[in-house]
Amino acid sequence: MPVEILIAAHDLNHSLKGYPKNAKNTPCVWGMKERPPDYVILRITDADKSQVEHFLQQWQKTFVYEILNENEQGYRIRVKVDPDLVSASGMNKAFRADIKTHIVNEYNASVFSYDAYEAVIDIPKPADLQRMKLDIHDQFAEVVDHRHFYFDSTDVDNALLQPGGIVEKTRSQVLAMIKNKLDE
């Protein structure tokens, strides 16, 4: 059974252009406002709603902090983001150079290890761990209403040119065109 995904065609109150808003198994009925010029519809011919619902996931980068070790010199802590938010490529902006540099510069810390979704850092005493948690969250967390996945502006513009703003694609075509914020 095909599925349709409703995608914002331009920046709206609660969506940015290219963000998927909803998915319905076909046949389905969309509301009067859920069509061009505000929205386009992507019909995936070989998938159902359960196979695309994760594309609707809201983007919320949350961090977990764990003190691994404490001694008179300082703390060894693990900072990690939800591993479900790590992209297929294994890259996650949170633990690339940005957060590594920030922690080292702001807290005179050293990075013991890091990978796609966590960093283990050594922070010398005295350290205000609560301030560090708030600071990292403020610097690197994303706006809750933003989406994890989105479609490129060009793809949305091309859909607007189609009759009724409806484009049909296969699941593999959609996987090739959808963007993942974690890869940016």
C-alpha positions as CSV (number, residue, x, y, z in Angstrom):
1,M,0.0,0.0,0.0
2,P,1.5,3.4,-1.0
3,V,2.1,6.1,1.6
4,E,1.9,9.9,1.2
5,I,4.1,12.3,3.1
6,L,3.0,16.0,3.5
7,I,6.0,18.3,3.1
8,A,6.1,22.1,3.8
9,A,6.5,23.9,0.5
10,H,7.8,27.1,2.2
11,D,8.6,28.3,5.7
12,L,5.4,28.2,7.7
13,N,4.6,28.9,11.4
14,H,5.7,25.5,12.7
15,S,7.7,24.1,9.8
16,L,10.5,25.1,7.5
17,K,10.5,24.4,3.8
18,G,11.2,20.8,3.1
19,Y,10.2,19.5,6.5
20,P,7.9,16.5,6.5
21,K,4.8,17.1,8.6
22,N,2.6,14.1,8.4
23,A,2.2,10.7,6.7
24,K,-0.9,8.7,5.7
25,N,-1.4,5.4,4.0
26,T,-3.2,5.8,0.7
27,P,-5.9,6.2,-0.2
28,C,-6.1,9.3,2.0
29,V,-7.7,12.7,2.1
30,W,-5.7,15.8,2.9
31,G,-7.2,19.0,4.2
32,M,-7.9,22.1,2.0
33,K,-4.8,23.8,3.2
34,E,-2.6,20.8,2.8
35,R,-1.8,21.4,-0.8
36,P,0.1,24.0,-2.9
37,P,1.2,26.6,-2.3
38,D,1.8,25.7,1.4
39,Y,2.4,21.9,1.0
40,V,3.5,19.3,-1.5
41,I,2.8,15.6,-1.3
42,L,5.4,12.9,-1.8
43,R,3.7,9.5,-2.7
44,I,6.0,6.6,-2.0
45,T,4.7,3.7,-4.1
46,D,6.4,0.8,-2.3
47,A,6.2,1.7,1.4
48,D,3.6,2.1,4.1
49,K,3.3,4.6,6.9
50,S,5.1,2.4,9.4
51,Q,8.2,2.4,7.1
52,V,8.4,6.2,6.9
53,E,7.2,7.5,10.3
54,H,10.8,7.9,11.5
55,F,11.2,10.6,8.9
56,L,8.7,12.7,10.9
57,Q,10.8,12.5,14.0
58,Q,11.3,15.9,15.7
59,W,14.9,17.0,16.0
60,Q,15.8,17.3,19.7
61,K,19.4,16.8,20.5
62,T,19.6,16.0,24.2
63,F,22.8,15.2,26.1
64,V,23.4,12.8,28.9
65,Y,26.3,13.4,31.4
66,E,27.9,10.7,33.5
67,I,30.8,11.1,35.8
68,L,33.1,8.1,35.2
69,N,35.8,9.0,37.6
70,E,36.8,11.7,40.1
71,N,40.1,12.3,41.7
72,E,42.0,15.2,43.2
73,Q,43.0,16.5,39.7
74,G,39.5,16.5,38.2
75,Y,36.8,14.6,36.6
76,R,36.5,12.2,33.7
77,I,33.0,12.5,32.3
78,R,31.1,11.1,29.4
79,V,28.9,13.4,27.4
80,K,26.6,11.6,24.9
81,V,23.7,12.3,22.6
82,D,20.9,9.8,22.0
83,P,22.5,7.1,19.8
84,D,19.1,6.9,17.9
85,L,20.0,10.4,16.5
86,V,23.2,9.2,14.9
87,S,22.9,9.2,11.1
88,A,23.4,6.3,8.8
89,S,26.8,7.6,7.8
90,G,27.9,7.4,11.5
91,M,28.6,11.2,11.6
92,N,27.1,13.4,14.2
93,K,27.9,17.1,14.3
94,A,27.7,17.2,18.1
95,F,30.9,15.2,18.5
96,R,32.9,16.4,15.6
97,A,35.3,19.3,15.9
98,D,32.8,21.8,17.2
99,I,32.0,20.3,20.6
100,K,35.6,19.0,21.0
101,T,37.0,22.5,20.5
102,H,34.4,24.1,22.7
103,I,35.1,21.8,25.7
104,V,38.8,22.1,25.4
105,N,38.8,25.9,25.1
106,E,36.1,26.7,27.6
107,Y,37.0,24.3,30.4
108,N,40.8,23.7,29.9
109,A,39.8,20.1,29.3
110,S,41.2,17.3,27.2
111,V,39.3,14.8,25.1
112,F,40.1,11.3,26.2
113,S,38.1,9.7,23.4
114,Y,35.1,10.5,21.1
115,D,33.0,8.8,18.4
116,A,29.8,9.5,16.6
117,Y,27.6,10.0,19.7
118,E,29.8,10.4,22.8
119,A,32.9,12.1,24.1
120,V,34.9,11.1,27.2
121,I,36.6,14.2,28.5
122,D,38.9,15.0,31.4
123,I,38.2,18.3,33.2
124,P,40.5,19.7,35.8
125,K,39.3,20.8,39.2
126,P,37.8,23.2,40.2
127,A,35.0,22.6,37.7
128,D,31.4,23.7,37.7
129,L,29.8,20.6,36.1
130,Q,26.3,22.1,36.2
131,R,27.4,25.2,34.4
132,M,29.2,23.0,31.8
133,K,26.0,21.0,31.2
134,L,23.9,24.1,30.7
135,D,26.6,25.6,28.4
136,I,26.9,22.5,26.2
137,H,23.2,22.3,25.9
138,D,22.9,26.0,25.0
139,Q,25.7,25.8,22.5
140,F,24.8,22.6,20.7
141,A,21.1,21.6,21.3
142,E,18.8,22.2,18.4
143,V,15.3,23.8,18.4
144,V,12.8,21.2,19.4
145,D,10.3,22.0,16.5
146,H,12.9,21.3,13.8
147,R,13.0,18.0,12.1
148,H,15.7,15.4,12.0
149,F,15.0,14.7,8.2
150,Y,14.1,17.1,5.5
151,F,13.9,17.5,1.7
152,D,16.1,19.8,-0.3
153,S,14.6,23.1,-1.5
154,T,15.1,22.1,-5.2
155,D,13.1,18.9,-4.7
156,V,10.2,20.8,-3.1
157,D,10.3,23.4,-5.9
158,N,10.1,20.7,-8.5
159,A,7.1,19.1,-6.7
160,L,5.3,22.4,-6.8
161,L,5.5,22.3,-10.6
162,Q,3.7,18.9,-10.7
163,P,-0.1,18.6,-11.0
164,G,-1.6,19.0,-7.5
165,G,1.9,19.3,-6.0
166,I,2.1,15.4,-6.0
167,V,5.3,13.6,-6.8
168,E,5.6,9.8,-6.9
169,K,8.8,8.0,-6.0
170,T,9.9,4.6,-4.9
171,R,11.3,4.1,-1.4
172,S,14.9,3.8,-2.7
173,Q,14.5,7.1,-4.6
174,V,13.3,8.8,-1.5
175,L,16.2,7.4,0.6
176,A,18.6,8.9,-2.0
177,M,17.0,12.3,-1.9
178,I,16.1,12.8,1.8
179,K,18.6,14.9,3.9
180,N,19.6,14.1,7.4
181,K,20.6,17.0,9.7
182,L,23.1,14.8,11.5
183,D,25.2,14.7,8.3
184,E,25.5,18.4,8.1
